[in-house]
């Protein structure tokens, strides 16, 4: 080896490592810049939301799935008109809508369909947990956001930051002040802060048994009367300390806990029979029998029978996940691994469906497709194209079906899976429309 050969080789090795380090540092700086821009945008949107009038509650930087994932929600807004998931986008350049999709324009144009689908999916997951409509919103916080005309794209409201507060305040009211207070606390507990230094003052006060079991947060109290729910206040308007629950309330809570434990051990179908509320055999996972006992409970959504779900879905296992809301029914299409697992079939009827239609501005029937999830929206006296019968809905309802893509699916097989799921949800909706009409005549 020539003189200095080993030293030169070492120098070249170190120079290569330095070049790699500089490239890694540049990539980290670029990523840090994107996070900084995102944080700046969220702060600007938070400053705007701080201008909301009294009666509105805003939670910033919350966890979507506490204890399971670090997915965060930028802003959750709760007000007289309902719940809004606001996702901030501090995009550079301009923004436009073309061919049903949102586009960002810098040196080149890039589609933002994935961002639309994400905020829609997060709002839908919140809805299932809260049992209430959640409106997905993207707040544009970039320097050219004000030039974008506010509009709805694929079910998501796209709103420039400067117009956000005005749009929220203009939405029609759906709940009483007491209902908003309690709903804000429910949201705060269901979606805790993503960062340890986040505080929410009064919204972090503990939920009581009466809060959880005794309130419908979106039902308006009659004019001139108190709803008797939410936060009790003294004559000067300050919150009054809650009294300790009486023995009877605690006994009721303990009894409810025993029932929930029985449900987790024996299966959801056994609970109505333990309480003497449901005649006939309990749910089983054996398909086949097309004859089911007549529905005698108060839930309209039970008009969609287990036998119908078996027949349409093709699943060998259909288990109901009990829901306290009289307008909501959910089912698993396979044995769940844990009690909080997301259901596969989800139906809302009556007042719950009307609230969701009002919040989303739905006036006609439609089918929405999201990755792994398809929903049929049926206002009263409507139908879906392709129904074999001449049925029309006697009352509004919403039905959602979760589905899975084949392992390693390409575009063709993914589209086939979506088409099959859309056909199934349409058939389920038709069967439910027929059953509800029959039930209304009986």
C-alpha positions in Angstrom: 0.0 0.0 0.0 1.3 3.5 -0.8 2.3 5.8 1.9 -0.7 7.3 3.7 -3.1 4.7 2.1 -4.7 3.6 5.3 -5.2 7.1 6.5 -6.7 8.1 3.2 -9.1 5.2 3.3 -10.2 6.2 6.8 -10.7 9.8 5.7 -12.9 8.7 2.9 -14.9 6.5 5.2 -15.4 9.3 7.6 -16.4 11.7 4.7 -19.0 9.2 3.6 -20.4 8.9 7.1 -20.5 12.7 7.3 -22.4 12.9 4.0 -24.9 10.4 5.3 -25.2 12.3 8.6 -25.9 15.6 6.7 -28.5 13.9 4.6 -30.2 12.5 7.7 -30.0 15.9 9.4 -31.6 17.6 6.3 -34.4 15.0 6.4 -34.9 15.6 10.1 -34.9 19.4 9.7 -37.5 19.1 6.9 -39.7 16.8 9.1 -39.3 19.2 12.0 -40.3 22.1 9.8 -43.4 20.3 8.8 -44.3 19.6 12.4 -43.5 23.2 13.3 -45.8 24.5 10.5 -48.5 22.1 11.7 -48.2 23.4 15.3 -48.3 27.0 14.1 -51.5 26.2 12.2 -53.1 24.6 15.2 -52.3 27.6 17.4 -53.9 29.9 14.8 -57.0 27.8 14.7 -57.1 27.6 18.5 -56.9 31.4 18.6 -59.9 31.6 16.3 -61.9 29.1 18.3 -61.2 31.1 21.4 -63.5 33.7 20.0 -66.6 31.4 20.2 -69.3 32.8 22.4 -70.2 31.4 25.9 -71.9 28.0 25.7 -69.2 26.5 23.5 -66.4 24.2 24.6 -63.2 23.5 22.8 -60.8 20.6 23.6 -57.3 20.8 21.9 -54.9 17.9 21.1 -57.0 15.0 22.3 -56.4 11.2 22.0 -58.7 9.3 19.6 -58.0 5.9 21.2 -56.7 6.5 24.7 -54.5 3.6 25.9 -54.4 2.0 22.5 -52.8 4.4 20.1 -51.3 7.9 20.0 -53.6 9.1 17.1 -54.5 12.7 18.1 -57.4 15.0 17.3 -56.4 18.6 16.7 -59.6 20.2 18.1 -62.9 18.9 19.3 -65.6 21.6 19.5 -68.9 21.1 21.4 -71.7 23.6 21.2 -75.4 24.0 21.0 -75.5 22.5 17.5 -73.5 19.4 18.4 -69.9 18.0 18.2 -67.3 18.9 15.5 -64.0 17.3 14.9 -61.7 20.1 13.5 -58.5 19.0 11.8 -56.0 21.9 11.0 -54.1 21.9 7.7 -51.5 24.6 7.4 -50.8 23.9 3.8 -48.5 26.0 1.6 -49.7 27.3 -1.7 -53.3 27.2 -2.9 -56.1 24.8 -2.5 -58.9 23.8 -4.9 -61.5 21.1 -5.5 -61.5 19.1 -8.7 -63.3 15.9 -9.7 -64.7 15.4 -6.2 -61.3 15.7 -4.5 -59.3 18.3 -2.6 -56.0 19.4 -4.1 -53.0 21.4 -2.8 -51.0 23.4 -5.3 -47.3 24.3 -4.8 -44.7 23.6 -7.5 -47.0 20.7 -8.4 -50.5 19.6 -7.5 -51.1 16.8 -5.0 -54.4 15.2 -4.1 -55.6 15.3 -0.5 -58.2 12.4 -0.5 -56.3 10.6 2.2 -56.6 13.5 4.5 -60.3 13.7 3.8 -60.8 10.0 4.5 -58.8 10.2 7.7 -60.9 13.0 9.3 -64.1 11.2 8.1 -62.9 7.9 9.7 -61.9 9.6 12.9 -65.3 11.4 13.2 -67.1 8.1 12.5 -65.1 6.4 15.3 -66.0 9.2 17.7 -69.6 8.9 16.8 -69.6 5.2 17.6 -68.1 5.9 21.0 -70.3 8.9 21.9 -73.5 7.7 20.3 -74.0 11.1 18.7 -73.2 12.8 15.4 -69.7 14.2 14.9 -69.2 16.6 12.0 -65.8 16.3 10.3 -64.2 19.7 9.5 -60.9 20.6 7.9 -59.7 24.2 8.9 -57.4 25.7 6.3 -54.8 27.8 8.2 -52.3 28.5 5.4 -51.4 32.0 4.1 -53.7 31.6 1.1 -56.5 29.9 2.9 -58.9 32.9 2.7 -59.1 32.5 -1.1 -60.7 29.1 -0.8 -64.5 29.1 -1.0 -66.0 27.2 1.9 -67.6 23.9 0.7 -68.2 20.3 1.6 -66.0 17.7 -0.1 -66.8 14.0 0.3 -68.7 14.7 3.5 -66.1 16.9 5.1 -66.6 20.6 5.6 -63.5 22.5 4.2 -63.4 26.0 5.9 -60.8 28.8 5.9 -59.7 29.6 9.4 -61.1 33.1 9.3 -64.6 31.8 8.5 -64.6 28.9 11.0 -66.2 30.6 14.1 -68.9 32.3 12.0 -69.8 29.0 10.4 -70.0 27.2 13.7 -72.2 29.8 15.3 -74.5 29.8 12.3 -75.3 26.1 12.7 -78.9 25.3 14.0 -79.1 24.6 17.7 -79.8 21.0 18.8 -79.3 20.9 22.5 -79.9 22.9 25.7 -77.1 24.6 27.6 -77.1 21.9 30.3 -76.8 19.3 27.5 -73.8 21.1 26.1 -72.1 21.2 29.5 -72.5 17.5 30.1 -71.7 16.5 26.5 -68.4 18.5 26.7 -67.5 16.6 29.8 -68.3 13.3 28.1 -66.1 14.2 25.2 -63.3 15.3 27.6 -63.4 11.9 29.4 -63.7 9.8 26.2 -60.8 11.7 24.5 -58.3 12.7 27.1 -55.3 15.1 26.4 -52.5 13.8 24.2 -50.0 15.8 26.2 -49.5 15.7 30.0 -49.5 19.5 30.4 -52.9 19.9 28.8 -55.6 21.0 31.2 -59.3 21.6 30.7 -60.4 23.2 34.0 -64.1 22.5 34.7 -64.4 20.0 31.9 -62.1 17.6 33.8 -64.4 17.2 36.8 -65.4 13.6 37.5 -68.5 12.2 35.8 -71.0 10.9 38.3 -73.4 7.9 38.0 -76.3 10.4 37.4 -74.3 12.0 34.5 -73.7 8.7 32.8 -77.1 7.0 33.4 -79.5 9.9 33.5 -78.8 12.4 30.7 -79.7 12.8 27.0 -77.3 15.6 26.1 -79.0 16.6 22.8 -82.6 16.7 23.9 -83.8 20.3 24.2 -85.5 21.3 27.5 -89.0 22.9 27.1 -88.9 26.7 27.0 -89.0 28.2 30.5 -88.1 25.0 32.2 -84.8 23.5 33.4 -83.8 20.1 31.9 -82.7 19.0 35.4 -79.5 17.7 33.9 -75.9 18.7 33.6 -74.2 21.1 36.1 -76.3 22.4 39.0 -75.7 26.1 39.6 -76.2 28.6 42.4 -78.2 31.8 41.9 -75.1 33.7 41.0 -74.3 31.2 38.2 -71.3 29.4 39.7 -71.3 25.6 39.7 -72.7 24.0 42.9 -70.8 21.1 44.5 -72.6 17.8 43.8 -74.0 15.9 46.8 -72.9 12.4 47.4 -75.3 9.9 45.6 -77.9 8.3 47.8 -77.8 4.7 48.7 -80.5 3.8 46.1 -78.4 5.4 43.3 -75.3 3.5 44.3 -77.3 0.2 44.5 -78.6 0.9 41.0 -75.1 1.5 39.7 -73.8 -1.7 41.4 -76.7 -3.7 39.8 -75.8 -2.2 36.4 -72.2 -3.3 36.9 -73.3 -6.9 37.7 -75.4 -6.9 34.5 -72.4 -5.7 32.4 -70.2 -8.4 34.0 -72.9 -11.0 33.1 -72.9 -9.7 29.5 -69.2 -10.1 29.2 -69.2 -13.6 30.6 -72.4 -15.1 29.2 -72.9 -13.1 26.0 -75.0 -10.1 25.2 -78.1 -12.1 24.2 -78.6 -13.4 27.8 -79.0 -9.9 29.4 -82.6 -9.2 28.3 -83.6 -12.6 29.6 -82.0 -12.0 32.9 -84.0 -8.8 33.2 -87.2 -10.4 31.9 -87.4 -8.0 28.9 -87.1 -10.4 26.0 -89.2 -13.5 25.3 -88.0 -16.4 23.3 -84.5 -17.9 22.9 -81.3 -15.9 23.3 -79.0 -15.1 20.5 -76.7 -17.9 19.3 -74.0 -18.2 16.7 -75.8 -20.9 14.8 -77.2 -19.7 11.4 -80.1 -21.2 9.6 -83.5 -20.6 11.1 -85.3 -17.9 9.0 -88.2 -17.7 11.5 -87.5 -15.3 14.4 -89.8 -14.3 17.2 -91.7 -11.0 16.7 -89.9 -7.9 17.9 -91.7 -6.7 21.1 -89.2 -4.3 22.6 -89.1 -0.6 22.2 -86.1 -0.5 19.8 -87.2 0.2 16.2 -83.7 -0.9 15.0 -84.4 -4.4 16.3 -86.7 -4.7 13.3 -83.5 -5.7 11.5 -83.4 -9.3 12.8 -80.3 -11.5 13.4 -81.6 -14.0 10.8 -81.7 -11.2 8.2 -78.1 -10.2 9.0 -77.0 -13.8 8.7 -78.6 -14.2 5.4 -77.3 -11.0 3.8 -73.8 -10.9 5.4 -73.1 -14.6 5.0 -71.5 -14.6 8.5 -71.9 -17.7 10.6 -71.7 -15.6 13.8 -73.9 -12.7 14.5 -73.8 -11.3 18.1 -75.5 -8.2 19.3 -73.5 -5.6 21.2 -76.1 -4.1 23.6 -76.5 -0.3 23.4 -78.3 1.9 26.0 -79.6 4.3 23.3 -83.1 3.3 22.3 -82.4 4.4 18.7 -79.1 2.5 18.3 -78.4 -1.3 17.6 -75.1 -2.8 16.8 -73.8 -6.3 16.0 -70.5 -8.2 15.7 -70.1 -10.5 12.7 -67.6 -12.6 14.5 -66.8 -13.3 18.2 -65.1 -10.2 19.6 -61.8 -10.4 21.3 -62.9 -7.8 23.9 -66.1 -6.1 24.9 -65.2 -2.6 23.5 -64.4 -4.0 20.0 -66.0 -1.9 17.3 -69.2 -3.5 15.9 -69.5 -4.6 12.3 -73.2 -3.6 11.7 -74.5 -0.4 13.2 -78.1 0.9 12.9 -79.6 4.2 14.0 -83.3 5.0 13.7 -85.7 7.6 15.0 -84.4 10.8 16.7 -80.8 9.7 16.6 -81.0 9.3 12.8 -82.8 12.7 12.4 -80.1 14.4 14.4 -77.3 13.0 12.2 -79.2 13.9 9.0 -79.7 17.5 10.3 -76.1 17.8 11.3 -74.8 16.6 7.9 -77.5 18.3 5.8 -78.7 15.0 4.4 -82.0 15.3 2.5 -81.9 12.4 0.1 -80.8 8.8 0.2 -77.2 8.0 -0.5 -74.5 5.4 0.1 -71.1 6.6 1.5 -67.9 4.5 1.0 -64.9 4.9 3.2 -61.9 2.5 3.5 -63.3 -0.6 5.2 -66.7 0.9 5.9 -69.9 1.6 3.9 -73.0 3.5 5.1 -76.5 3.8 3.7 -78.4 7.0 4.6 -82.2 6.8 4.2 -84.3 9.8 5.2 -88.1 9.2 5.6 -90.0 8.2 2.4 -86.9 7.4 0.4 -85.3 4.4 -1.2 -82.0 3.3 -2.8 -81.5 2.6 -6.4 -81.5 -1.1 -7.2 -83.9 -2.2 -4.5 -85.9 -5.2 -5.8 -89.0 -4.3 -3.9 -91.0 -1.0 -4.1 -90.3 -0.3 -0.5 -89.8 3.2 0.8 -88.7 4.1 4.3 -91.5 4.8 6.9 -89.0 6.5 9.2 -85.4 7.7 8.7 -82.5 5.4 9.5 -78.8 5.0 8.9 -77.0 1.6 8.6 -73.2 1.1 8.5 -71.4 -2.1 7.6 -67.7 -2.6 8.2 -65.8 -4.9 5.9 -62.3 -6.2 5.2 -60.2 -6.2 2.1 -58.6 -9.4 0.9 -55.0 -10.0 2.1 -52.6 -8.3 -0.4 -55.5 -6.8 -2.3 -54.7 -4.8 -5.5 -56.9 -2.1 -6.9 -59.1 -4.6 -8.7 -59.8 -6.8 -5.8 -60.2 -3.8 -3.4 -62.9 -2.4 -5.7 -64.6 -5.8 -5.9 -64.7 -5.9 -2.0 -66.1 -2.4 -1.9 -68.8 -3.3 -4.5 -69.8 -6.4 -2.6 -70.0 -4.5 0.7 -72.1 -1.8 -1.0 -74.5 -4.4 -2.3 -74.8 -6.0 1.2 -75.6 -2.7 2.9 -78.2 -1.9 0.3 -79.9 -5.2 0.9 -79.8 -4.7 4.7 -81.3 -1.3 4.2 -84.1 -2.7 2.0 -84.9 -5.5 4.5 -84.9 -2.9 7.4 -87.2 -0.6 5.4 -89.7 -3.4 4.8 -89.5 -4.6 8.4 -90.1 -1.1 9.8 -93.1 -0.5 7.6 -94.5 -3.9 8.6 -93.9 -3.1 12.3 -95.6 0.3 11.9 -98.8 -1.3 10.5 -99.0 -3.9 13.3 
